[in-house]
Amino acid sequence: MTKKKAILLSALNLLTEKGIHNTPMSAIAKEAGTGMGTIYNYFCSKDILINEIYVDIKEKEKSLFQNFDNDQPLKTQFDNYLASTIDFFINNKVYFVFMEQLHASPIITDESRNKGLEAVGPVIQLLERGKQERIVKSIDTDELLQFIGGAILAYLRWYFNQNKPVSKSIQNQLTMVWDAIKA
């Protein structure tokens, strides 16, 4: 593992464990087994380090759409997107905790947010097509994305706080979110 990767991984773990505002760069350097000079060679500020982690997670999210099959019915594609996104964060809880801390944070730059939007490009196209075909409500796409993202966020918060198995809950979420956006 490269020094840069070690720093990013250490930062991700510490930032999610202790919180973004409670984690100094010195703690990240110590956790990564490197000196402060080395950490600043890669990242001139904690904000830049945080933005790099954010963009990296968003890049990983893009992989959810590699098998996006445009020949399937729109609802099936939407269900696959929603289920894949939920599974991605269930399987990578540290990503969820990190992203939740940054949900409305001014730390994330416009450039990073725009890169993050690229990750959901196929969903934007899907929603636009759904609106054209009158399958999805004719609501501004940004507003639809906010609603869908909020549903995912609320579900994951609930999921991670359960003390019992939740076997059918993803299917219930798919149904409720689809029912809310369908025309």
Secondary structure by P-SEA (a helix, b strand, c coil): ccaaaaaaaaaaaaaaacccccccaaaaaaaacccaaaaaaccccaaaaaaaaaaaaaaaaaaccccccccccaaaaaaaaaaaaaaaaaacaaaaaaaaaacccccccaaaaaaaaaaaaaaaaaaaaaaaacccccccaaaaaaaaaaaaaaaaaaaaaccccccaaaaaaaaaaaaaccc
